[in-house]
């Protein structure tokens, strides 16, 4: 039963690491853009000439 306290301590350390990472990301503005994700699907994807020629060469006959 000596493993259980070790696992509890390790899980608290990991949870604390995730909490620190979340606080760091939120203070750096990672979650500031609330408008773009909701309208992103409205815009067309930009395709380049290279991807257009690549997609036409891989068609099956």
mmCIF file of the N, C-alpha and C atoms, coordinates in Angstrom:
data_MODEL
# 
_entry.id   MODEL 
# 
loop_
_atom_site.group_PDB 
_atom_site.id 
_atom_site.type_symbol 
_atom_site.label_atom_id 
_atom_site.label_alt_id 
_atom_site.label_comp_id 
_atom_site.label_asym_id 
_atom_site.label_entity_id 
_atom_site.label_seq_id 
_atom_site.pdbx_PDB_ins_code 
_atom_site.Cartn_x 
_atom_site.Cartn_y 
_atom_site.Cartn_z 
_atom_site.occupancy 
_atom_site.B_iso_or_equiv 
_atom_site.pdbx_formal_charge 
_atom_site.auth_seq_id 
_atom_site.auth_comp_id 
_atom_site.auth_asym_id 
_atom_site.auth_atom_id 
_atom_site.pdbx_PDB_model_num 
ATOM 1   N N  . UNK A 1 1  ? 0.808   -1.197 0.000   1.00 0.00 ? 1  UNK A N  1 
ATOM 2   C CA . UNK A 1 1  ? 0.000   0.000  0.000   1.00 0.00 ? 1  UNK A CA 1 
ATOM 3   C C  . UNK A 1 1  ? 0.852   1.262  0.000   1.00 0.00 ? 1  UNK A C  1 
ATOM 4   N N  . UNK A 1 2  ? 2.142   1.131  -0.079  1.00 0.00 ? 2  UNK A N  1 
ATOM 5   C CA . UNK A 1 2  ? 3.011   2.302  -0.100  1.00 0.00 ? 2  UNK A CA 1 
ATOM 6   C C  . UNK A 1 2  ? 2.999   3.016  -1.439  1.00 0.00 ? 2  UNK A C  1 
ATOM 7   N N  . UNK A 1 3  ? 2.421   2.381  -2.448  1.00 0.00 ? 3  UNK A N  1 
ATOM 8   C CA . UNK A 1 3  ? 2.385   2.964  -3.783  1.00 0.00 ? 3  UNK A CA 1 
ATOM 9   C C  . UNK A 1 3  ? 1.284   4.017  -3.890  1.00 0.00 ? 3  UNK A C  1 
ATOM 10  N N  . UNK A 1 4  ? 0.207   3.854  -3.161  1.00 0.00 ? 4  UNK A N  1 
ATOM 11  C CA . UNK A 1 4  ? -0.944  4.759  -3.267  1.00 0.00 ? 4  UNK A CA 1 
ATOM 12  C C  . UNK A 1 4  ? -0.564  6.199  -2.907  1.00 0.00 ? 4  UNK A C  1 
ATOM 13  N N  . UNK A 1 5  ? 0.117   6.464  -1.805  1.00 0.00 ? 5  UNK A N  1 
ATOM 14  C CA . UNK A 1 5  ? 0.506   7.856  -1.531  1.00 0.00 ? 5  UNK A CA 1 
ATOM 15  C C  . UNK A 1 5  ? 1.458   8.426  -2.597  1.00 0.00 ? 5  UNK A C  1 
ATOM 16  N N  . UNK A 1 6  ? 2.298   7.582  -3.149  1.00 0.00 ? 6  UNK A N  1 
ATOM 17  C CA . UNK A 1 6  ? 3.193   8.030  -4.212  1.00 0.00 ? 6  UNK A CA 1 
ATOM 18  C C  . UNK A 1 6  ? 2.398   8.427  -5.453  1.00 0.00 ? 6  UNK A C  1 
ATOM 19  N N  . UNK A 1 7  ? 1.404   7.630  -5.813  1.00 0.00 ? 7  UNK A N  1 
ATOM 20  C CA . UNK A 1 7  ? 0.572   7.959  -6.968  1.00 0.00 ? 7  UNK A CA 1 
ATOM 21  C C  . UNK A 1 7  ? -0.252  9.216  -6.735  1.00 0.00 ? 7  UNK A C  1 
ATOM 22  N N  . UNK A 1 8  ? -0.733  9.422  -5.520  1.00 0.00 ? 8  UNK A N  1 
ATOM 23  C CA . UNK A 1 8  ? -1.488  10.634 -5.203  1.00 0.00 ? 8  UNK A CA 1 
ATOM 24  C C  . UNK A 1 8  ? -0.599  11.860 -5.343  1.00 0.00 ? 8  UNK A C  1 
ATOM 25  N N  . UNK A 1 9  ? 0.613   11.781 -4.835  1.00 0.00 ? 9  UNK A N  1 
ATOM 26  C CA . UNK A 1 9  ? 1.545   12.903 -4.940  1.00 0.00 ? 9  UNK A CA 1 
ATOM 27  C C  . UNK A 1 9  ? 1.890   13.174 -6.402  1.00 0.00 ? 9  UNK A C  1 
ATOM 28  N N  . UNK A 1 10 ? 2.141   12.127 -7.173  1.00 0.00 ? 10 UNK A N  1 
ATOM 29  C CA . UNK A 1 10 ? 2.466   12.304 -8.595  1.00 0.00 ? 10 UNK A CA 1 
ATOM 30  C C  . UNK A 1 10 ? 1.299   12.913 -9.358  1.00 0.00 ? 10 UNK A C  1 
ATOM 31  N N  . UNK A 1 11 ? 0.081   12.481 -9.055  1.00 0.00 ? 11 UNK A N  1 
ATOM 32  C CA . UNK A 1 11 ? -1.077  13.036 -9.754  1.00 0.00 ? 11 UNK A CA 1 
ATOM 33  C C  . UNK A 1 11 ? -1.304  14.493 -9.387  1.00 0.00 ? 11 UNK A C  1 
ATOM 34  N N  . UNK A 1 12 ? -1.038  14.869 -8.148  1.00 0.00 ? 12 UNK A N  1 
ATOM 35  C CA . UNK A 1 12 ? -1.156  16.275 -7.747  1.00 0.00 ? 12 UNK A CA 1 
ATOM 36  C C  . UNK A 1 12 ? -0.103  17.120 -8.454  1.00 0.00 ? 12 UNK A C  1 
ATOM 37  N N  . UNK A 1 13 ? 1.090   16.588 -8.620  1.00 0.00 ? 13 UNK A N  1 
ATOM 38  C CA . UNK A 1 13 ? 2.142   17.316 -9.330  1.00 0.00 ? 13 UNK A CA 1 
ATOM 39  C C  . UNK A 1 13 ? 1.775   17.503 -10.799 1.00 0.00 ? 13 UNK A C  1 
ATOM 40  N N  . UNK A 1 14 ? 1.251   16.472 -11.429 1.00 0.00 ? 14 UNK A N  1 
ATOM 41  C CA . UNK A 1 14 ? 0.847   16.565 -12.840 1.00 0.00 ? 14 UNK A CA 1 
ATOM 42  C C  . UNK A 1 14 ? -0.312  17.548 -12.995 1.00 0.00 ? 14 UNK A C  1 
ATOM 43  N N  . UNK A 1 15 ? -1.293  17.486 -12.101 1.00 0.00 ? 15 UNK A N  1 
ATOM 44  C CA . UNK A 1 15 ? -2.431  18.406 -12.154 1.00 0.00 ? 15 UNK A CA 1 
ATOM 45  C C  . UNK A 1 15 ? -1.962  19.844 -11.947 1.00 0.00 ? 15 UNK A C  1 
ATOM 46  N N  . UNK A 1 16 ? -1.016  20.037 -11.054 1.00 0.00 ? 16 UNK A N  1 
ATOM 47  C CA . UNK A 1 16 ? -0.455  21.376 -10.841 1.00 0.00 ? 16 UNK A CA 1 
ATOM 48  C C  . UNK A 1 16 ? 0.271   21.880 -12.077 1.00 0.00 ? 16 UNK A C  1 
ATOM 49  N N  . UNK A 1 17 ? 0.950   20.987 -12.774 1.00 0.00 ? 17 UNK A N  1 
ATOM 50  C CA . UNK A 1 17 ? 1.623   21.379 -14.014 1.00 0.00 ? 17 UNK A CA 1 
ATOM 51  C C  . UNK A 1 17 ? 0.640   21.820 -15.082 1.00 0.00 ? 17 UNK A C  1 
ATOM 52  N N  . UNK A 1 18 ? -0.482  21.089 -15.210 1.00 0.00 ? 18 UNK A N  1 
ATOM 53  C CA . UNK A 1 18 ? -1.514  21.489 -16.163 1.00 0.00 ? 18 UNK A CA 1 
ATOM 54  C C  . UNK A 1 18 ? -2.146  22.819 -15.762 1.00 0.00 ? 18 UNK A C  1 
ATOM 55  N N  . UNK A 1 19 ? -2.324  23.039 -14.474 1.00 0.00 ? 19 UNK A N  1 
ATOM 56  C CA . UNK A 1 19 ? -2.883  24.302 -14.002 1.00 0.00 ? 19 UNK A CA 1 
ATOM 57  C C  . UNK A 1 19 ? -1.945  25.464 -14.319 1.00 0.00 ? 19 UNK A C  1 
ATOM 58  N N  . UNK A 1 20 ? -0.668  25.268 -14.100 1.00 0.00 ? 20 UNK A N  1 
ATOM 59  C CA . UNK A 1 20 ? 0.316   26.315 -14.413 1.00 0.00 ? 20 UNK A CA 1 
ATOM 60  C C  . UNK A 1 20 ? 0.339   26.584 -15.913 1.00 0.00 ? 20 UNK A C  1 
ATOM 61  N N  . UNK A 1 21 ? 0.276   25.543 -16.737 1.00 0.00 ? 21 UNK A N  1 
ATOM 62  C CA . UNK A 1 21 ? 0.267   25.725 -18.189 1.00 0.00 ? 21 UNK A CA 1 
ATOM 63  C C  . UNK A 1 21 ? -0.984  26.472 -18.643 1.00 0.00 ? 21 UNK A C  1 
ATOM 64  N N  . UNK A 1 22 ? -2.134  26.170 -18.042 1.00 0.00 ? 22 UNK A N  1 
ATOM 65  C CA . UNK A 1 22 ? -3.368  26.863 -18.391 1.00 0.00 ? 22 UNK A CA 1 
ATOM 66  C C  . UNK A 1 22 ? -3.304  28.331 -18.006 1.00 0.00 ? 22 UNK A C  1 
ATOM 67  N N  . UNK A 1 23 ? -2.819  28.619 -16.819 1.00 0.00 ? 23 UNK A N  1 
ATOM 68  C CA . UNK A 1 23 ? -2.712  30.011 -16.372 1.00 0.00 ? 23 UNK A CA 1 
ATOM 69  C C  . UNK A 1 23 ? -1.734  30.775 -17.252 1.00 0.00 ? 23 UNK A C  1 
ATOM 70  N N  . UNK A 1 24 ? -0.631  30.145 -17.611 1.00 0.00 ? 24 UNK A N  1 
ATOM 71  C CA . UNK A 1 24 ? 0.349   30.784 -18.490 1.00 0.00 ? 24 UNK A CA 1 
ATOM 72  C C  . UNK A 1 24 ? -0.265  31.093 -19.860 1.00 0.00 ? 24 UNK A C  1 
ATOM 73  N N  . UNK A 1 25 ? -0.997  30.130 -20.429 1.00 0.00 ? 25 UNK A N  1 
ATOM 74  C CA . UNK A 1 25 ? -1.601  30.328 -21.748 1.00 0.00 ? 25 UNK A CA 1 
ATOM 75  C C  . UNK A 1 25 ? -2.685  31.394 -21.706 1.00 0.00 ? 25 UNK A C  1 
ATOM 76  N N  . UNK A 1 26 ? -3.466  31.424 -20.653 1.00 0.00 ? 26 UNK A N  1 
ATOM 77  C CA . UNK A 1 26 ? -4.528  32.419 -20.588 1.00 0.00 ? 26 UNK A CA 1 
ATOM 78  C C  . UNK A 1 26 ? -3.982  33.818 -20.348 1.00 0.00 ? 26 UNK A C  1 
ATOM 79  N N  . UNK A 1 27 ? -2.891  33.951 -19.631 1.00 0.00 ? 27 UNK A N  1 
ATOM 80  C CA . UNK A 1 27 ? -2.292  35.271 -19.429 1.00 0.00 ? 27 UNK A CA 1 
ATOM 81  C C  . UNK A 1 27 ? -1.577  35.784 -20.667 1.00 0.00 ? 27 UNK A C  1 
ATOM 82  N N  . UNK A 1 28 ? -1.099  34.875 -21.503 1.00 0.00 ? 28 UNK A N  1 
ATOM 83  C CA . UNK A 1 28 ? -0.427  35.277 -22.740 1.00 0.00 ? 28 UNK A CA 1 
ATOM 84  C C  . UNK A 1 28 ? -1.406  35.546 -23.870 1.00 0.00 ? 28 UNK A C  1 
ATOM 85  N N  . UNK A 1 29 ? -2.715  35.384 -23.644 1.00 0.00 ? 29 UNK A N  1 
ATOM 86  C CA . UNK A 1 29 ? -3.711  35.716 -24.641 1.00 0.00 ? 29 UNK A CA 1 
ATOM 87  C C  . UNK A 1 29 ? -4.056  34.593 -25.592 1.00 0.00 ? 29 UNK A C  1 
ATOM 88  N N  . UNK A 1 30 ? -3.833  33.368 -25.201 1.00 0.00 ? 30 UNK A N  1 
ATOM 89  C CA . UNK A 1 30 ? -4.113  32.236 -26.067 1.00 0.00 ? 30 UNK A CA 1 
ATOM 90  C C  . UNK A 1 30 ? -5.609  32.109 -26.366 1.00 0.00 ? 30 UNK A C  1 
ATOM 91  N N  . UNK A 1 31 ? -6.451  32.498 -25.438 1.00 0.00 ? 31 UNK A N  1 
ATOM 92  C CA . UNK A 1 31 ? -7.886  32.300 -25.574 1.00 0.00 ? 31 UNK A CA 1 
ATOM 93  C C  . UNK A 1 31 ? -8.635  33.607 -25.837 1.00 0.00 ? 31 UNK A C  1 
ATOM 94  N N  . UNK A 1 32 ? -7.958  34.642 -26.326 1.00 0.00 ? 32 UNK A N  1 
ATOM 95  C CA . UNK A 1 32 ? -8.586  35.940 -26.520 1.00 0.00 ? 32 UNK A CA 1 
ATOM 96  C C  . UNK A 1 32 ? -9.499  36.005 -27.738 1.00 0.00 ? 32 UNK A C  1 
ATOM 97  N N  . UNK A 1 33 ? -9.199  35.287 -28.799 1.00 0.00 ? 33 UNK A N  1 
ATOM 98  C CA . UNK A 1 33 ? -9.967  35.383 -30.036 1.00 0.00 ? 33 UNK A CA 1 
ATOM 99  C C  . UNK A 1 33 ? -11.212 34.512 -29.939 1.00 0.00 ? 33 UNK A C  1 
ATOM 100 N N  . UNK A 1 34 ? -12.342 35.150 -29.672 1.00 0.00 ? 34 UNK A N  1 
ATOM 101 C CA . UNK A 1 34 ? -13.594 34.410 -29.544 1.00 0.00 ? 34 UNK A CA 1 
ATOM 102 C C  . UNK A 1 34 ? -14.460 34.539 -30.793 1.00 0.00 ? 34 UNK A C  1 
ATOM 103 N N  . UNK A 1 35 ? -14.079 35.380 -31.742 1.00 0.00 ? 35 UNK A N  1 
ATOM 104 C CA . UNK A 1 35 ? -14.900 35.625 -32.918 1.00 0.00 ? 35 UNK A CA 1 
ATOM 105 C C  . UNK A 1 35 ? -14.532 34.719 -34.089 1.00 0.00 ? 35 UNK A C  1 
ATOM 106 N N  . UNK A 1 36 ? -13.256 34.541 -34.362 1.00 0.00 ? 36 UNK A N  1 
ATOM 107 C CA . UNK A 1 36 ? -12.817 33.824 -35.557 1.00 0.00 ? 36 UNK A CA 1 
ATOM 108 C C  . UNK A 1 36 ? -13.261 32.359 -35.598 1.00 0.00 ? 36 UNK A C  1 
ATOM 109 N N  . UNK A 1 37 ? -13.175 31.579 -34.527 1.00 0.00 ? 37 UNK A N  1 
ATOM 110 C CA . UNK A 1 37 ? -13.575 30.172 -34.646 1.00 0.00 ? 37 UNK A CA 1 
ATOM 111 C C  . UNK A 1 37 ? -15.033 29.978 -35.065 1.00 0.00 ? 37 UNK A C  1 
ATOM 112 N N  . UNK A 1 38 ? -15.905 30.894 -34.702 1.00 0.00 ? 38 UNK A N  1 
ATOM 113 C CA . UNK A 1 38 ? -17.312 30.709 -35.051 1.00 0.00 ? 38 UNK A CA 1 
ATOM 114 C C  . UNK A 1 38 ? -17.611 31.030 -36.509 1.00 0.00 ? 38 UNK A C  1 
ATOM 115 N N  . UNK A 1 39 ? -16.755 31.827 -37.168 1.00 0.00 ? 39 UNK A N  1 
ATOM 116 C CA . UNK A 1 39 ? -17.007 32.174 -38.567 1.00 0.00 ? 39 UNK A CA 1 
ATOM 117 C C  . UNK A 1 39 ? -15.991 31.557 -39.518 1.00 0.00 ? 39 UNK A C  1 
ATOM 118 N N  . UNK A 1 40 ? -15.091 30.747 -39.009 1.00 0.00 ? 40 UNK A N  1 
ATOM 119 C CA . UNK A 1 40 ? -14.042 30.168 -39.842 1.00 0.00 ? 40 UNK A CA 1 
ATOM 120 C C  . UNK A 1 40 ? -14.610 29.258 -40.926 1.00 0.00 ? 40 UNK A C  1 
ATOM 121 N N  . UNK A 1 41 ? -15.678 28.545 -40.639 1.00 0.00 ? 41 UNK A N  1 
ATOM 122 C CA . UNK A 1 41 ? -16.223 27.611 -41.623 1.00 0.00 ? 41 UNK A CA 1 
ATOM 123 C C  . UNK A 1 41 ? -16.936 28.322 -42.771 1.00 0.00 ? 41 UNK A C  1 
ATOM 124 N N  . UNK A 1 42 ? -17.182 29.624 -42.659 1.00 0.00 ? 42 UNK A N  1 
ATOM 125 C CA . UNK A 1 42 ? -17.849 30.370 -43.712 1.00 0.00 ? 42 UNK A CA 1 
ATOM 126 C C  . UNK A 1 42 ? -16.889 30.665 -44.867 1.00 0.00 ? 42 UNK A C  1 
ATOM 127 N N  . UNK A 1 43 ? -15.615 30.837 -44.549 1.00 0.00 ? 43 UNK A N  1 
ATOM 128 C CA . UNK A 1 43 ? -14.634 31.215 -45.558 1.00 0.00 ? 43 UNK A CA 1 
ATOM 129 C C  . UNK A 1 43 ? -14.132 29.997 -46.321 1.00 0.00 ? 43 UNK A C  1 
ATOM 130 N N  . UNK A 1 44 ? -13.824 30.188 -47.610 1.00 0.00 ? 44 UNK A N  1 
ATOM 131 C CA . UNK A 1 44 ? -13.267 29.127 -48.429 1.00 0.00 ? 44 UNK A CA 1 
ATOM 132 C C  . UNK A 1 44 ? -11.805 28.914 -48.077 1.00 0.00 ? 44 UNK A C  1 
ATOM 133 N N  . UNK A 1 45 ? -11.353 27.679 -48.266 1.00 0.00 ? 45 UNK A N  1 
ATOM 134 C CA . UNK A 1 45 ? -9.945  27.391 -48.072 1.00 0.00 ? 45 UNK A CA 1 
ATOM 135 C C  . UNK A 1 45 ? -9.157  27.944 -49.247 1.00 0.00 ? 45 UNK A C  1 
ATOM 136 N N  . UNK A 1 46 ? -7.991  28.473 -48.951 1.00 0.00 ? 46 UNK A N  1 
ATOM 137 C CA . UNK A 1 46 ? -7.136  29.007 -50.001 1.00 0.00 ? 46 UNK A CA 1 
ATOM 138 C C  . UNK A 1 46 ? -6.302  27.855 -50.549 1.00 0.00 ? 46 UNK A C  1 
ATOM 139 N N  . UNK A 1 47 ? -6.382  27.646 -51.875 1.00 0.00 ? 47 UNK A N  1 
ATOM 140 C CA . UNK A 1 47 ? -5.601  26.583 -52.492 1.00 0.00 ? 47 UNK A CA 1 
ATOM 141 C C  . UNK A 1 47 ? -4.531  27.206 -53.365 1.00 0.00 ? 47 UNK A C  1 
ATOM 142 N N  . UNK A 1 48 ? -3.412  26.561 -53.437 1.00 0.00 ? 48 UNK A N  1 
ATOM 143 C CA . UNK A 1 48 ? -2.314  27.043 -54.260 1.00 0.00 ? 48 UNK A CA 1 
ATOM 144 C C  . UNK A 1 48 ? -2.267  26.260 -55.557 1.00 0.00 ? 48 UNK A C  1 
ATOM 145 N N  . UNK A 1 49 ? -1.504  26.743 -56.491 1.00 0.00 ? 49 UNK A N  1 
ATOM 146 C CA . UNK A 1 49 ? -1.366  26.061 -57.781 1.00 0.00 ? 49 UNK A CA 1 
ATOM 147 C C  . UNK A 1 49 ? -0.768  24.669 -57.602 1.00 0.00 ? 49 UNK A C  1 
ATOM 148 N N  . UNK A 1 50 ? 0.143   24.534 -56.661 1.00 0.00 ? 50 UNK A N  1 
ATOM 149 C CA . UNK A 1 50 ? 0.807   23.251 -56.440 1.00 0.00 ? 50 UNK A CA 1 
ATOM 150 C C  . UNK A 1 50 ? -0.195  22.200 -55.962 1.00 0.00 ? 50 UNK A C  1 
ATOM 151 N N  . UNK A 1 51 ? -1.090  22.590 -55.073 1.00 0.00 ? 51 UNK A N  1 
ATOM 152 C CA . UNK A 1 51 ? -2.056  21.614 -54.576 1.00 0.00 ? 51 UNK A CA 1 
ATOM 153 C C  . UNK A 1 51 ? -3.111  21.295 -55.627 1.00 0.00 ? 51 UNK A C  1 
ATOM 154 N N  . UNK A 1 52 ? -3.447  22.261 -56.511 1.00 0.00 ? 52 UNK A N  1 
ATOM 155 C CA . UNK A 1 52 ? -4.401  21.984 -57.581 1.00 0.00 ? 52 UNK A CA 1 
ATOM 156 C C  . UNK A 1 52 ? -3.829  20.982 -58.575 1.00 0.00 ? 52 UNK A C  1 
ATOM 157 N N  . UNK A 1 53 ? -2.571  21.164 -58.970 1.00 0.00 ? 53 UNK A N  1 
ATOM 158 C CA . UNK A 1 53 ? -1.966  20.238 -59.925 1.00 0.00 ? 53 UNK A CA 1 
ATOM 159 C C  . UNK A 1 53 ? -1.744  18.872 -59.296 1.00 0.00 ? 53 UNK A C  1 
ATOM 160 N N  . UNK A 1 54 ? -1.478  18.859 -57.992 1.00 0.00 ? 54 UNK A N  1 
ATOM 161 C CA . UNK A 1 54 ? -1.271  17.592 -57.290 1.00 0.00 ? 54 UNK A CA 1 
ATOM 162 C C  . UNK A 1 54 ? -2.570  16.801 -57.212 1.00 0.00 ? 54 UNK A C  1 
ATOM 163 N N  . UNK A 1 55 ? -3.687  17.494 -56.983 1.00 0.00 ? 55 UNK A N  1 
ATOM 164 C CA . UNK A 1 55 ? -4.957  16.785 -56.848 1.00 0.00 ? 55 UNK A CA 1 
ATOM 165 C C  . UNK A 1 55 ? -5.453  16.246 -58.184 1.00 0.00 ? 55 UNK A C  1 
ATOM 166 N N  . UNK A 1 56 ? -5.103  16.898 -59.299 1.00 0.00 ? 56 UNK A N  1 
ATOM 167 C CA . UNK A 1 56 ? -5.568  16.410 -60.602 1.00 0.00 ? 56 UNK A CA 1 
ATOM 168 C C  . UNK A 1 56 ? -4.726  15.249 -61.099 1.00 0.00 ? 56 UNK A C  1 
ATOM 169 N N  . UNK A 1 57 ? -3.489  15.127 -60.650 1.00 0.00 ? 57 UNK A N  1 
ATOM 170 C CA . UNK A 1 57 ? -2.639  14.044 -61.113 1.00 0.00 ? 57 UNK A CA 1 
ATOM 171 C C  . UNK A 1 57 ? -2.925  12.749 -60.370 1.00 0.00 ? 57 UNK A C  1 
ATOM 172 N N  . UNK A 1 58 ? -3.582  12.805 -59.230 1.00 0.00 ? 58 UNK A N  1 
ATOM 173 C CA . UNK A 1 58 ? -3.835  11.608 -58.452 1.00 0.00 ? 58 UNK A CA 1 
ATOM 174 C C  . UNK A 1 58 ? -5.213  11.008 -58.690 1.00 0.00 ? 58 UNK A C  1 
ATOM 175 N N  . UNK A 1 59 ? -5.929  11.489 -59.704 1.00 0.00 ? 59 UNK A N  1 
ATOM 176 C CA . UNK A 1 59 ? -7.246  10.939 -59.981 1.00 0.00 ? 59 UNK A CA 1 
ATOM 177 C C  . UNK A 1 59 ? -7.122  9.567  -60.646 1.00 0.00 ? 59 UNK A C  1 
ATOM 178 N N  . UNK A 1 60 ? -8.026  8.668  -60.240 1.00 0.00 ? 60 UNK A N  1 
ATOM 179 C CA . UNK A 1 60 ? -8.017  7.336  -60.829 1.00 0.00 ? 60 UNK A CA 1 
ATOM 180 C C  . UNK A 1 60 ? -8.793  7.367  -62.130 1.00 0.00 ? 60 UNK A C  1 
ATOM 181 N N  . UNK A 1 61 ? -8.362  6.545  -63.082 1.00 0.00 ? 61 UNK A N  1 
ATOM 182 C CA . UNK A 1 61 ? -8.999  6.505  -64.394 1.00 0.00 ? 61 UNK A CA 1 
ATOM 183 C C  . UNK A 1 61 ? -9.956  5.348  -64.456 1.00 0.00 ? 61 UNK A C  1 
# 
